[in-house]
Amino acid sequence: MDSSDNSDAPSPQSAETSLVTAGRDTKAQKGFVNPPVVHGSTVLYPTAEDLHAHRSEYQYGRHGTPTTRALQETLMALEGPQCAGVGLAPSGLAAISTALLAVLRAGDHLLVSDSVYQPTRRFCNGLLTRYGVEITYFDPLAGIDIQTLFKANTRAVLVEAPGSQSFEMADIPAIAAVAHAHGALVIDDNTWATPLYHRSLEQGVDISLQAATKYIGGHSDIMFGTISANATAWPVISETIRLLGICAGPDDVFLALRGLRTLAVRLAQHYRSGLEIARWLQGRPEVARVLHPALESDPGHAIWRRDFTGASGLFSIVLKPRPQTAVDAMLNSLKLFGMGFSWGGFESLIIPFDCSSYRTATRWNPGGPTLRLHIGLEAADDLKADLDRGFAALNAA
């Protein structure tokens, strides 16, 4: 809480307010609005007795500093009352791998959504299988039917809603109910919506992950990951973070915290512009289909409307059949849309993708070339003009 406010005032109720006020103590910060960036490893103890008893607010830089605590408190306020703790990691993939290593051991069985982030899939097929964990991929639209895939040794279910390329919308509450009935934990990659628009811990998820590289950082200048857990999962997450020596650099922690303060206004613009351009693309003759769960025509719209309070700027489109040379001509003609393998920053991005080579539980056959777009903070009309230029190049090729 910001100590410059009345200490008797009630705690903020809205997430937007918590993003601004949580994790702040201006008295401890000598009056400054933001906490200092603490670069430190060693913490000194005043007496031998304090050293023996580990009596200190902080024990070692890897285990936390005033900067990391400010970020963790803000993230906990954003995640909601079900959050028992937040771990910080040096990348989104590090957050995912740490969470999976925390809950799994040799002989366990893991269920993974077939639409999951591809580096996650590589980690599962590589390191986890090498360590004796059995992996089964499932249709992200399975819902309650996922119960047929559970085994006696199924330890966890990993979901991503929506999928970050193909945008299928999983029914997380239904999956969580089945998982918990079988004694399994549910892990959710919540990067697309963030806890601002989707409090997955309140919908049965035990561990909520984010590639904070994306919307939390917001400026394409950090690598960062977060692991938020409920009371059931937090003890093993916290222990694993310490055992693996997972920590994030102080400057990135500070930049993540700075990004969080403006998350609400930035994400609102991404949401608004993204939906406007998605609807505009629906009317383009070159586009066969727009994959965006906030569109009324999307198969996952009902679940999105039920479980989410907003959407981000990331979605995909399926073009009508065209040769790759024509698609490349479109991409090369764009001026505002950059080509790069990330999203969540202030700039608009576009990449071609093809899931067909690595899907195993479902078949990816969209019927035409597919492009993933991230709608940044530029004016929507300017982005439409840029895409219009791209479509002209597509048609001319």
N, C-alpha and C positions, 0 to 999 in steps of 0.2 A: 504494500500500500504506500502511496505517496505521502510522506510525513508532512508535506506542506498543506494537506487537507485536514479538515476537522476529524480527529481520531474517533469521534463518536458518530460520524456519518455512516450510514449503512453501506455495505459492500455493493459495488456496481452489479446490476443484474444482467446487463446486456454484454454480449461478447465484444461488440465494438468498443465499449467503454473499458472492459477488462484489458483489451489489447493496448490501451493507452496507459492505464494506471497500474496494472499488475507488475510485480517484480521491481517496484521503485521504492526507494527509501532515501529521500533527499537529505535527511539529517545525517545518515551514515555517509552520504556522498558529498558532505561538506557544502550542501546547497545546490550542487550541480544536478541538472535534470537527469542525465544519463550516468550509469555506473562507470567507474574507470575500467579500462582494459588492463586486467591484471596479468602481466607476464611473469609467471613464477613457477618454480618447481619446489624449492625448499621452503618449509615453514618452520620458524624458530619457536621453541618453547621457553618460557621465562625461567622455569626451575626444573630440576631433575625429577621432582615429584610429578609435575605436569607431563614431562616426557614419558615417564613410566606409565602413567594413567591415560596417555593420549588425550589429555584435557586441553582441547583447543577447538575453536569453531571450525577451523580447517586444518587438515593433517598433512596434505601433500597436494601439489598442483594438479596431478592427474586425477585426484579424487574430487576436485571442485574448487572453485574460487568465487569471490563475490560476483564476478561477471557471469560465470556459468549458472550460479544460483538465480540471478535475476532472469535469465532466459528460461530456466526450468520453471520458475514460479509463473511466468507469463504463459508458457505453454500449458501448464496445468490448469490455469484459469480458462484458457481457450478450450481445452479438451472437456472440461466439465467435472462435476463432482465424482464421477466414476473413476477418475484418474488418480492413481496412488503414487505415481512417480513418472519422471521423464528422463530417459537416458539420451546422451548426445554422442553422435558418431561423426567421423570425418567425411562421410558421403552417404547418399541414400542406400547404395548397395551394402555399405558397411553396416547400416542399421538393419537391413533385411538379413544379412548373413549372421549378425550377432544374435538377433531374435531367434532365428532358426536353430543356431547352435545351442542357445540357452534351453530350449524346450525339447530337443531331440537327442536321442542317444542310439547307439548301435542296436539294430533289431526293431526299431520303431518304424511306423508307416506314416507317411505324410501325403495328404491330399492337396493338390495344387491346381488352381484354375488354369485352364488351357490358354487363357488370354493374358496370363501374367507377363510382366516386364521381362524381356528376353534375358538380360543379365541375371535375373533371379533364376530363370530356368537353367542357365549355364551353371550357376552355383549348385542348384539341386542335382543336376545330372552329373556334375563333376565331383565336388568335394563331398557332398552328403552321401551320394551312392558309394564313394570310396570308403566312407566311414561306416558303411553298413546300414544306411537308412533307405528304406524302400519308398519309391515315389510313384504315385498314381495321379495322372492328370485327368481333370473332369471338365465336362461342359459347363461353362460359366452360367448357363441358363438352367442348370439342373434343379436349383431350388431344393425342395424337400426330397426330391428323388435321389439326392446325393447319398441318402441313407443306405442304398444298395452297395455302395463302394466301401463302407466302413468294415474294418477288420478288428480282431481282438487287440491288435497292437497299434491301431491308428491313434496317434498322439496329437496331431494338429491338422488344421485346415488353413491353407493360405488362399486368400481371396484378393481380388482387386476390382473395385467397382467405381466407374466402369473400366474396362480394359483400356490401357493407354494407347492402343493403336486401333483396335476394332470396335471398342466402345460398347460391348455387351454389358448389360446392367444386371449384376448378380443380386439375388434376393438374400441379402445378408442376414436379416432376422430369421428367416427360415433355415438357412444353413447353420446359423449359430444354435438354434434350438435343437437340431439334429446332432450337431457336434457335441453339445453339452450333455445330451442324453446318452452319448457314448463315452463320456468322460474325456473328450478331446478339447483342446484349446483352439480358438479362432484368431488368426492373424490377418490383419487387413492393411493393404497398401492404400492409404488414404491421401495420396499426393494430389490427385486430380481436384478434389473439392476442398481439401484441408478441413480441419475441425470447425472452421468458421461456417461452412456450408453442410458439413456432414459429421455429426458427433457419433462416430461409429462405436465408441465405448458404451454409449447409451443404448445401442441396438444389439447387444450381445457379444460384441467383439472383446477379446481379452487383451490383445496387443495391437495398437494402431501405429503404423509406420508412416513416415513421410520422407521423401527426398526433399529436404529443406533447401537444397540447391535451387529448387524451382520457386514456388510462390512465396515461401517464407523469406528467402534471401531477396528475391524479386528483381535483382539487378544484374544477373548473369556474371557475378564476380566472386562467388564462393562455391565450395563443395561442402555439403553438410547433410546430416541425417538425424532424425529423431525417432525415439522408441518410447511411446507412451503406453502404460500398462495399468490394468486394474489391480485391485488388492490381491487377486488370485495369482496373477502372473508377475507382479513387480518384484517380489523377493528373488526369483530365479533370474530375472532380467538384470537386476542390480548386481547380483553376485557374478554373473557372467561378464558384465562390463568390467568389473574389477579384475577378474581372473584373466581376461584377455588383454587388459591394459588399453581398452578403448577410450579415446578421448579426442576432443576437437581442439584445434588451435585457438588461442584467445582472440585473435583478430577476427577470425571467422565467427566465433561466438558473438562478438560485439556486432558484427554486420548482420547476423541472423536476428539478433534482438532489435536492431534498428529497422530491419525489414518488417518485423512483426508489428511495429507501431503503426505502419501505414498499410497493413495487409487488407483491412476492411475497405478502404477507398480504392486501392488498386484492384482488388478482386472484383469489386462491383463494376468497375470499368471493363475489365476483361470479360465478365459475364454479359454485360449489356452489349458490348461491341461484338463479342463472339456470337451471341444469339442473332443479332441483326445481320451479320454477314452470313451465318448459316442459313437463315431464311432467304437471303438474297441469292445464295448459291442454289437453293432448291429450285429457283426459277430459271437457272441457266440451262440452255439447251445442251451444253457439253456435259452436264452432271447427271448421272443416273440416280445417285442416292447420296444423302448427307447423313453421316453417322454421328448424331448428337442427341443424347438422351433428354435434353430439355425441349426438343422439338416434339410437338404433339403427334407427329407421324412416326416417331421412333418407337420400335417395339419395346424398349425399356422405359418409356416415358412414365407409365403409371407407377413403377417402382421408384423412379427418380422423384416424382412429385410427392410420393408418400414419405420417403426417407431423407430427402435432401432439401435444403432451403435455398440453394442457388447452384450455379454451375460456373465452371472456369472458362478460359478462352481456348481450350484444346479440344479439337474434334477432327474428324476425317471425312473425306469425300471419295466416292467412287465415280470415276469418269466413264463415259461411254467408251467402248473399245477404240483405242487409238494405238499406233505404234510407239515404241519407247522413244524414238527420235522426236516425235511430235511432243511428247510429255517433256522431254529434255529441253526442247525449244521454248516451251512455256516457262519452265523453271529458270532458264537462262535469261529470259526477258524481264523477270520481275526485279523491281528496284527497291521496294520497301520490305518485301519478304526475303529474309536471308535463308540460306540452307545450312542447317546445323542440327546436331543430335542432342537437343535439350529443349526446354521450354520453361515458361513461368517467369521469364524476365520481362522487361518493358518493351522489348522489340518483337515484331512479328516474324514467324518462322514457317517454313514449309519444307517437307521432305517426302519423297516417295517411299513406300514400304510394301512388303509382301510377306504375309504370315504363313504362306502355304508350306514352306520348307520345314517348319519346326512345330506346327500343330500336330498333336497326336490323338487327342480325344474328340476333336471336331475337324471339319474340313473347311478350309478357307478358299472360297471360290466366288469372289464378289462380282465377277462378270465384266471387269474392266480394270484399268490401272487405278491405284489408290494413292491418295496424298493425305498426309496429316498436316494440319494447319494449327499454329498457335497464333491467336489474335492478340497483339500487344496493345500498347496504350496510344498508338497513333489514331488520328481521326478516322472513323469508319469509312467515310466517303473517299478518303485518300487510298485506303486499303482496297476498296471496291474498284477504284480506277486502276490500281496496280494489277489486280486480278483480271480486270477487263483487258488490259494490255497483254497479260499472259494468255488469256483465252484467244486473243487475236493471233498470237504467235502459234498457239496450238492448232488453230484452224488453218493457218497458212502453211504449216510444215507439210 
